[in-house]
């Protein structure tokens, strides 16, 4: 679940609605042990529980009716690109809310007539890059985005979204200076015609990247100003994605204010990524009972089930039937993902091996493989924790080198022992801040 996906989902400029990446932060398997191998033996046998939909019953009925109407239109006009692009945007939005990666397949299906073109329309290439990014195919995503941004006559809104999406990809890969350069271009005069909303997005992007390079206080102040500033073309309260950025920065700083910010983000945008981010903060604070109440009804999404199992272990113990049931189910889902060749969830699998199965060696192997692909804060925490638990602190050396180069700090790195001291916020290094629940972080 890549957290840089906040850039894609929250900072969208209306052309696309991004997907929780890479932690989304997320693109997790939701099928139980490869639906293709499951053969029901009774008419009433449940093959799979579909992801819960957010909203009240009337909203869900209206959403389903709209989906059916859209499918009918697509069947009648399968070659109409504008209709297919709108259907793809809607599928990405549904997937983000529900934590259902099958919507990425929906995107590919509705855009199938154009998907493999060497020179697709720009909007299609942008959509394809977004899907590649969501599937952790970062090089393919970057290739599409670089080609797109090299076009001299590109619609301004498409160019802006491409810059933002590329910045998100660079952030996941740990190329923070390159990501920052893209956000600076987006904040510049070339995009002023897009209005206050686009500029707020660019400034938030820059603040986010500053926070990952040791400029925590300035970044926190900048995000607070953006959350409170009136805007000529952005109505209402600060959006959920902006509150979520503030919450995660506060979490990395060891600031207890993170809790209220997570709650505000969730109230504004109750999607699976935000649910899981808040659940992680509650787990670290030792509030497992609140996690179980928060996540009830969303068990079909794998990142949610992981947090539920962690909360059950903390609340009821490892031997409790509920803990054992959900741990077993989660393992089956990860196995199913591997059968499909999906190896993009190493961070979450590392946490499963360490905190639920008690296998630090396997957790370390998965965290190392994940770090070779992506360098987000949670990836660093996963590797540091696994290395320390396995008694191999030196295995986290790549994390410490990266943080020395970028200037990053994170209170959660305290789980890595003495080697983490130079990379902790001042309050955490002094013994203040979060009281981490190590079995559930």
C-alpha positions as CSV (number, residue, x, y, z in Angstrom):
1,X,0.0,0.0,0.0
2,X,2.2,2.8,-1.2
3,X,1.6,6.0,0.7
4,X,2.9,8.1,-2.2
5,X,-0.4,7.1,-3.8
6,X,-1.8,10.0,-1.7
7,X,-0.3,12.2,-4.4
8,X,-2.2,10.3,-7.1
9,X,-5.5,10.0,-5.3
10,X,-5.8,13.2,-3.4
11,X,-3.8,15.5,-5.6
12,X,-5.7,14.4,-8.7
13,X,-6.5,17.3,-11.0
14,X,-9.9,15.8,-12.0
15,X,-8.6,14.0,-15.1
16,X,-7.8,10.9,-13.1
17,X,-8.6,9.6,-9.7
18,X,-5.5,7.8,-8.6
19,X,-5.1,4.4,-6.8
20,X,-3.7,3.6,-3.5
21,X,-0.5,2.4,-4.5
22,X,2.0,1.0,-3.8
23,X,0.5,1.2,0.6
24,X,-1.3,2.3,-0.4
25,X,-1.3,2.1,1.0
26,X,-3.3,-0.4,-1.9
27,X,-3.5,-3.0,-4.5
28,X,-4.0,-6.1,-2.5
29,X,-5.5,-9.4,-3.5
30,X,-9.0,-9.9,-2.1
31,X,-9.7,-13.4,-3.3
32,X,-9.5,-16.3,-0.9
33,X,-7.0,-18.9,-2.3
34,X,-7.3,-18.2,-6.1
35,X,-10.9,-18.1,-7.1
36,X,-10.0,-19.9,-10.3
37,X,-9.2,-23.1,-8.3
38,X,-12.2,-23.0,-6.0
39,X,-15.1,-25.2,-7.2
40,X,-18.3,-24.8,-5.1
41,X,-20.1,-28.0,-4.2
42,X,-23.4,-26.5,-3.1
43,X,-25.6,-23.7,-4.4
44,X,-25.4,-21.9,-1.1
45,X,-21.6,-22.1,-0.7
46,X,-19.9,-18.8,-0.4
47,X,-17.0,-18.6,-2.8
48,X,-15.9,-15.1,-1.9
49,X,-17.1,-12.2,0.2
50,X,-17.0,-9.1,-2.0
51,X,-15.6,-5.8,-0.5
52,X,-17.9,-3.8,1.6
53,X,-19.2,-0.6,0.0
54,X,-19.0,2.6,1.9
55,X,-22.0,4.8,2.3
56,X,-25.6,4.2,3.3
57,X,-28.0,1.8,1.6
58,X,-29.5,4.5,-0.7
59,X,-26.0,5.5,-1.8
60,X,-25.0,1.9,-2.5
61,X,-28.2,1.3,-4.6
62,X,-27.5,4.5,-6.6
63,X,-23.9,3.5,-7.1
64,X,-24.8,0.0,-8.4
65,X,-27.5,1.4,-10.7
66,X,-24.9,3.9,-12.1
67,X,-22.4,1.0,-12.7
68,X,-25.1,-1.1,-14.5
69,X,-26.0,1.9,-16.7
70,X,-22.4,2.6,-17.6
71,X,-21.8,-1.1,-18.5
72,X,-24.8,-1.0,-20.8
73,X,-23.4,2.1,-22.5
74,X,-20.0,0.5,-23.0
75,X,-21.6,-2.7,-24.5
76,X,-23.5,-0.5,-26.9
77,X,-20.5,1.7,-27.8
78,X,-17.3,-0.3,-27.1
79,X,-15.2,1.8,-29.4
80,X,-16.0,5.2,-27.9
81,X,-12.8,6.4,-26.1
82,X,-14.4,9.2,-24.1
83,X,-17.0,6.8,-22.6
84,X,-14.3,4.2,-21.9
85,X,-12.0,6.7,-20.2
86,X,-14.8,7.8,-17.9
87,X,-15.6,4.2,-17.0
88,X,-11.9,3.7,-16.3
89,X,-11.8,6.7,-14.0
90,X,-14.8,5.5,-12.2
91,X,-13.3,2.1,-11.7
92,X,-10.1,3.6,-10.2
93,X,-12.2,5.6,-7.8
94,X,-14.2,2.6,-6.7
95,X,-11.1,0.6,-6.3
96,X,-9.6,3.3,-4.1
97,X,-12.6,3.5,-1.9
98,X,-13.1,-0.2,-1.5
99,X,-9.5,-1.5,-1.6
100,X,-10.4,-3.8,-4.4
101,X,-7.6,-4.3,-7.0
102,X,-9.9,-6.0,-9.4
103,X,-11.0,-2.6,-10.5
104,X,-7.6,-2.3,-12.2
105,X,-8.7,-5.2,-14.4
106,X,-11.8,-3.3,-15.1
107,X,-9.7,-0.4,-16.3
108,X,-7.7,-2.6,-18.7
109,X,-10.9,-4.3,-19.9
110,X,-12.8,-1.1,-20.9
111,X,-9.7,0.3,-22.5
112,X,-8.7,-2.9,-24.2
113,X,-9.1,-1.6,-27.8
114,X,-6.4,1.0,-27.1
115,X,-4.3,-0.5,-24.3
116,X,-1.4,-2.0,-26.2
117,X,-1.1,0.7,-28.8
118,X,2.5,2.0,-29.3
119,X,1.1,5.5,-29.7
120,X,-2.1,5.7,-27.7
121,X,-4.1,8.9,-27.1
122,X,-2.5,11.0,-24.3
123,X,-5.3,10.4,-21.9
124,X,-5.1,6.7,-22.4
125,X,-1.3,6.7,-21.9
126,X,-1.8,8.6,-18.7
127,X,-4.4,6.1,-17.5
128,X,-2.1,3.2,-18.4
129,X,0.8,4.7,-16.4
130,X,-1.5,5.1,-13.4
131,X,-2.4,1.4,-13.6
132,X,1.2,0.4,-14.0
133,X,2.1,2.4,-11.0
134,X,-0.7,0.8,-9.0
135,X,0.6,-2.6,-9.9
136,X,4.2,-1.7,-8.9
137,X,5.4,-1.7,-12.5
138,X,7.2,1.5,-11.9
139,X,9.6,1.4,-14.9
140,X,6.7,0.9,-17.3
141,X,4.8,3.7,-15.6
142,X,7.8,6.0,-15.9
143,X,8.3,5.2,-19.5
144,X,4.7,6.1,-20.4
145,X,4.9,9.3,-18.3
146,X,8.3,10.4,-19.8
147,X,6.9,9.9,-23.3
148,X,3.8,11.8,-22.5
149,X,5.7,14.8,-21.0
150,X,7.9,14.9,-24.0
151,X,5.0,15.8,-26.3
152,X,5.1,19.4,-27.3
153,X,1.3,19.9,-27.8
154,X,-0.2,18.3,-24.7
155,X,-3.3,19.6,-23.0
156,X,-2.4,21.5,-19.8
157,X,-4.5,19.4,-17.5
158,X,-3.0,16.2,-18.9
159,X,0.5,17.6,-18.5
160,X,-0.2,18.6,-14.9
161,X,-1.6,15.2,-14.0
162,X,1.4,13.5,-15.7
163,X,3.8,15.6,-13.7
164,X,2.0,14.8,-10.5
165,X,1.8,11.1,-11.3
166,X,5.5,11.0,-12.2
167,X,6.4,12.7,-8.9
168,X,4.4,10.0,-7.1
169,X,6.4,7.3,-8.9
170,X,9.7,9.0,-8.1
171,X,8.8,9.3,-4.5
172,X,8.0,5.6,-4.2
173,X,11.3,4.8,-5.7
174,X,13.1,7.1,-3.3
175,X,14.2,9.6,-5.9
176,X,13.1,12.5,-3.9
177,X,15.0,15.3,-5.6
178,X,13.6,14.2,-9.0
179,X,10.1,14.1,-7.5
180,X,10.6,17.6,-6.0
181,X,11.7,19.0,-9.4
182,X,8.4,17.8,-10.9
183,X,6.3,19.4,-8.2
184,X,8.2,22.6,-8.6
185,X,7.4,22.7,-12.2
186,X,3.7,22.1,-11.3
187,X,3.8,25.0,-8.9
188,X,5.3,27.3,-11.6
189,X,3.7,29.8,-13.9
190,X,3.2,27.3,-16.7
191,X,0.2,25.8,-14.8
192,X,-1.3,29.0,-13.3
193,X,-4.3,28.7,-15.7
194,X,-5.5,25.6,-13.8
195,X,-6.3,27.7,-10.7
196,X,-5.9,27.6,-7.0
197,X,-6.7,24.0,-6.6
198,X,-3.8,22.9,-8.9
199,X,-1.4,25.2,-7.0
200,X,-2.5,23.9,-3.7
201,X,-1.8,20.4,-4.9
202,X,1.6,21.3,-6.1
203,X,2.5,23.1,-2.8
204,X,1.2,20.1,-0.8
205,X,3.4,17.9,-2.9
206,X,6.4,20.0,-2.2
207,X,5.6,20.1,1.6
208,X,5.3,16.3,1.6
209,X,8.7,15.9,0.0
210,X,10.3,18.4,2.3
211,X,9.0,16.4,5.3
212,X,10.8,13.3,3.9
213,X,14.1,15.2,3.7
214,X,14.4,16.4,7.2
215,X,12.4,19.7,7.0
216,X,9.6,18.4,9.2
217,X,8.7,21.6,11.0
218,X,8.5,23.7,7.8
219,X,6.5,21.0,6.1
220,X,4.0,20.7,8.9
221,X,3.5,24.5,9.0
222,X,3.1,24.6,5.2
223,X,0.5,21.8,5.2
224,X,-1.4,23.5,8.0
225,X,-1.5,26.7,6.1
226,X,-2.8,24.9,3.0
227,X,-5.5,23.2,5.1
228,X,-6.7,26.5,6.5
229,X,-6.3,28.8,3.5
230,X,-9.4,29.9,1.6
231,X,-9.4,29.1,-2.1
232,X,-11.2,30.8,-5.0
233,X,-11.9,27.5,-6.8
234,X,-11.8,24.9,-4.0
235,X,-14.9,24.9,-1.8
236,X,-15.4,23.3,1.7
237,X,-13.1,22.1,4.4
238,X,-9.6,20.8,3.9
239,X,-9.9,17.6,1.8
240,X,-9.2,14.2,3.4
241,X,-6.0,13.7,1.5
242,X,-4.5,16.9,2.9
243,X,-5.5,15.9,6.4
244,X,-4.0,12.5,5.8
245,X,-0.7,14.0,4.8
246,X,-0.7,16.1,8.0
247,X,-1.6,13.0,10.0
248,X,1.2,10.9,8.6
249,X,3.7,13.6,9.1
250,X,2.6,14.0,12.7
251,X,3.0,10.2,13.1
252,X,6.5,10.3,11.8
253,X,7.3,13.2,14.1
254,X,5.9,11.2,17.1
255,X,3.3,13.9,17.6
256,X,0.1,12.7,19.4
257,X,-1.9,15.2,17.3
258,X,-1.8,12.6,14.6
259,X,-4.8,10.8,16.0
260,X,-7.2,13.7,15.6
261,X,-5.8,14.4,12.1
262,X,-6.3,10.7,11.1
263,X,-9.9,10.9,12.4
264,X,-10.5,14.1,10.4
265,X,-9.1,12.5,7.2
266,X,-11.3,9.5,7.7
267,X,-14.4,11.5,8.2
268,X,-13.7,13.3,4.9
269,X,-12.6,10.3,2.9
270,X,-13.4,6.9,4.4
271,X,-11.4,4.8,2.0
272,X,-9.4,1.7,2.7
273,X,-6.0,3.4,2.7
274,X,-7.2,5.9,5.3
275,X,-8.8,3.2,7.4
276,X,-5.6,1.3,7.5
277,X,-3.4,4.3,8.2
278,X,-5.5,5.2,11.2
279,X,-5.7,1.6,12.3
280,X,-1.8,1.5,12.3
281,X,-1.7,4.6,14.5
282,X,-4.2,3.1,16.9
283,X,-2.3,-0.2,17.0
284,X,1.0,1.6,17.8
285,X,-0.9,3.5,20.6
286,X,-2.1,0.2,22.1
287,X,-5.8,0.8,21.2
288,X,-6.6,-2.5,19.6
289,X,-10.2,-2.5,20.6
290,X,-10.8,0.7,18.7
291,X,-9.2,-0.9,15.6
292,X,-11.6,-3.8,15.6
293,X,-14.6,-1.4,15.8
294,X,-13.1,0.9,13.1
295,X,-12.5,-1.9,10.6
296,X,-15.6,-4.0,11.2
297,X,-17.3,-4.7,7.9
298,X,-14.3,-4.1,5.7
299,X,-12.6,-7.6,6.1
300,X,-12.7,-8.4,2.4
301,X,-9.7,-6.1,1.7
302,X,-6.4,-7.7,2.6
303,X,-4.7,-4.7,4.2
304,X,-7.8,-4.4,6.5
305,X,-7.7,-8.1,7.4
306,X,-4.0,-7.7,8.3
307,X,-4.8,-4.9,10.8
308,X,-7.8,-6.9,12.2
309,X,-5.6,-9.9,12.8
310,X,-3.0,-7.7,14.5
311,X,-5.7,-6.1,16.7
312,X,-7.1,-9.5,17.6
313,X,-3.7,-10.8,18.6
314,X,-3.2,-7.7,20.8
315,X,-6.7,-7.8,22.3
316,X,-7.3,-11.5,22.6
317,X,-3.9,-13.3,22.3
318,X,-2.3,-15.4,19.6
319,X,-4.2,-18.6,20.6
320,X,-7.6,-17.1,20.4
321,X,-9.8,-18.7,17.7
322,X,-10.5,-15.3,16.0
323,X,-6.8,-14.5,15.8
324,X,-6.0,-18.0,14.4
325,X,-8.8,-17.9,11.9
326,X,-7.9,-14.5,10.4
327,X,-4.2,-15.2,10.4
328,X,-4.9,-18.4,8.5
329,X,-7.2,-16.6,6.0
330,X,-4.6,-13.9,5.5
331,X,-2.0,-16.5,4.7
332,X,-4.2,-18.1,2.2
333,X,-4.8,-14.8,0.4
334,X,-1.0,-14.1,0.3
335,X,-0.5,-17.6,-1.1
336,X,-3.1,-16.9,-3.8
337,X,-1.4,-13.7,-4.7
338,X,1.9,-15.6,-5.2
339,X,0.1,-18.2,-7.3
340,X,-0.9,-15.4,-9.6
341,X,2.7,-14.2,-9.8
342,X,1.9,-11.1,-7.7
343,X,4.9,-10.3,-5.5
344,X,4.1,-6.6,-4.9
345,X,3.0,-6.8,-1.3
346,X,6.3,-7.6,0.4
347,X,5.9,-5.0,3.1
348,X,2.6,-6.3,4.3
349,X,3.7,-9.9,4.0
350,X,6.8,-9.1,6.1
351,X,4.6,-7.7,8.8
352,X,2.4,-10.8,8.6
353,X,5.4,-13.1,9.0
354,X,6.9,-11.0,11.9
355,X,3.9,-10.1,13.9
356,X,1.5,-12.9,13.3
357,X,3.6,-16.0,12.4
358,X,6.6,-15.0,14.5
359,X,9.1,-15.7,11.7
360,X,11.6,-12.9,11.7
361,X,13.9,-14.6,9.1
362,X,11.1,-14.7,6.6
363,X,10.0,-11.2,7.5
364,X,13.5,-9.9,6.9
365,X,13.8,-11.7,3.5
366,X,10.5,-10.1,2.4
367,X,11.3,-6.7,3.7
368,X,14.7,-6.7,1.9
369,X,13.1,-7.7,-1.4
370,X,10.5,-4.9,-0.9
371,X,13.2,-2.3,-0.1
372,X,14.9,-3.1,-3.4
373,X,11.8,-1.9,-5.2
374,X,10.4,0.9,-3.1
375,X,11.7,3.3,-0.4
376,X,8.7,4.8,1.4
377,X,8.7,5.5,5.2
378,X,6.7,2.3,5.9
379,X,9.1,0.3,3.8
380,X,12.0,1.6,5.9
381,X,10.2,0.7,9.2
382,X,9.4,-2.8,7.9
383,X,13.0,-3.5,7.1
384,X,14.4,-2.0,10.3
385,X,11.9,-3.9,12.5
386,X,12.5,-7.2,10.8
387,X,16.3,-6.9,10.9
388,X,16.2,-6.1,14.6
389,X,13.9,-8.9,15.4
390,X,16.0,-11.3,13.4
391,X,19.2,-10.2,15.3
392,X,20.7,-8.9,12.1
393,X,20.7,-5.1,12.6
394,X,23.4,-4.8,9.8
395,X,20.8,-6.0,7.3
396,X,19.1,-2.6,7.6
397,X,22.2,-0.8,6.5
398,X,20.6,0.3,3.2
399,X,17.9,2.1,5.1
400,X,20.3,4.0,7.2
401,X,22.4,5.0,4.2
402,X,19.2,6.2,2.4
403,X,18.1,8.3,5.4
404,X,21.6,9.8,5.7
405,X,21.4,10.9,2.1
406,X,17.8,12.3,2.3
407,X,17.7,13.6,5.8
408,X,14.6,11.6,6.7
409,X,13.4,11.0,10.3
410,X,10.7,8.7,11.6
411,X,9.7,8.0,15.2
412,X,8.7,4.5,14.3
413,X,12.3,3.6,13.5
414,X,12.9,3.4,17.2
415,X,12.0,-0.3,16.7
416,X,15.4,-0.7,15.1
417,X,17.4,-0.2,18.3
418,X,20.4,2.0,18.9
419,X,21.3,2.4,15.2
420,X,18.1,4.3,14.8
421,X,19.0,7.2,17.1
422,X,20.3,9.6,14.4
423,X,17.1,9.2,12.4
424,X,14.5,9.8,15.2
425,X,12.7,13.2,15.7
426,X,14.1,15.1,18.6
427,X,11.2,14.3,20.9
428,X,11.5,10.6,20.3
429,X,15.3,10.6,20.7
430,X,14.7,12.3,24.0
431,X,12.4,9.5,25.1
432,X,9.1,11.3,24.4
433,X,6.4,10.8,21.8
434,X,4.7,7.6,20.8
435,X,4.4,4.5,23.0
436,X,4.8,2.0,20.3
437,X,3.1,-1.4,20.5
438,X,5.9,-3.4,18.9
439,X,3.9,-6.5,18.3
440,X,1.5,-4.6,16.1
441,X,3.5,-1.8,14.4
